[in-house]
Amino acid sequence: MKLLSSLLCCALVLGSSSGSWFSFVGEAAQGAGDMWRAYPDMREANWKNTDKYFQVRGNDAAQRGPGGACAAEKISNARENMQMLLGHGHEDSMADQEANNWGHSGKDPNLFRPAGLPDKY
């Protein structure tokens, strides 16, 4: 619920200043979809050390515009907060944030691709 309210708040602020509120909401929805699609791929691959790679892939949602960037940031931060609550360490969280930022910038996710991961992914 907090994530949804954050996205709506971003939509109101950024949407009103950048032109179309509907465009912002559409970008956010598409960006959330991009992020969601990376998760089942990661689960299906079931490959060691793929977490960062799939995070980068999902965070390319930021390339969809301000709405996608907002969705990518909010979802990434929510995931990291959940991981911290579950006891993952600060160093792991910082490495995850590095991968998130790499994906937000639109850089090539293959920097984080583990050796041997099938080409399907």
C-alpha positions, -999 to 999 in steps of 0.1 A, spaced: 0 0 0 29 23 8 44 17 -26 11 25 -44 7 57 -24 43 67 -32 38 61 -69 6 81 -69 23 110 -50 51 109 -76 25 109 -104 9 140 -90 41 159 -85 60 149 -116 30 144 -138 17 179 -133 51 195 -140 60 173 -170 29 175 -190 6 145 -189 -4 129 -156 -18 99 -176 15 95 -194 34 93 -161 10 67 -146 13 47 -178 51 48 -177 50 38 -140 27 8 -148 49 -3 -177 80 1 -155 65 -20 -127 57 -46 -153 93 -46 -165 105 -51 -130 79 -79 -124 90 -98 -155 126 -100 -143 116 -118 -111 100 -149 -126 130 -151 -150 153 -152 -120 132 -178 -103 131 -200 -134 168 -197 -141 175 -209 -106 212 -200 -112 237 -191 -85 246 -154 -82 220 -140 -107 204 -117 -82 223 -86 -93 219 -93 -130 181 -96 -128 180 -65 -106 197 -46 -133 174 -61 -160 143 -51 -140 156 -16 -132 159 -7 -169 122 2 -163 137 37 -156 142 41 -193 104 44 -198 104 80 -186 98 97 -153 70 73 -144 91 42 -151 120 58 -131 98 65 -102 84 29 -102 119 14 -105 132 35 -76 103 28 -53 101 -9 -60 139 -13 -57 140 6 -24 110 -14 -11 128 -47 -20 160 -35 -2 141 -24 29 124 -58 30 158 -76 26 172 -55 55 143 -65 77 149 -101 69 185 -98 81 205 -94 50 237 -74 57 245 -38 49 272 -48 24 248 -69 4 223 -41 4 249 -17 -9 259 -41 -37 222 -45 -46 218 -7 -47 249 -5 -70 231 -30 -94 199 -10 -91 216 23 -100 234 5 -129 200 -6 -142 184 29 -136 211 44 -158 203 21 -187 238 5 -188 244 -30 -201 232 -56 -175 258 -81 -187 283 -66 -164 265 -85 -136 257 -116 -157 272 -147 -141 292 -171 -162 273 -199 -177 238 -184 -174 218 -197 -204 214 -172 -233 176 -174 -228 181 -148 -200 
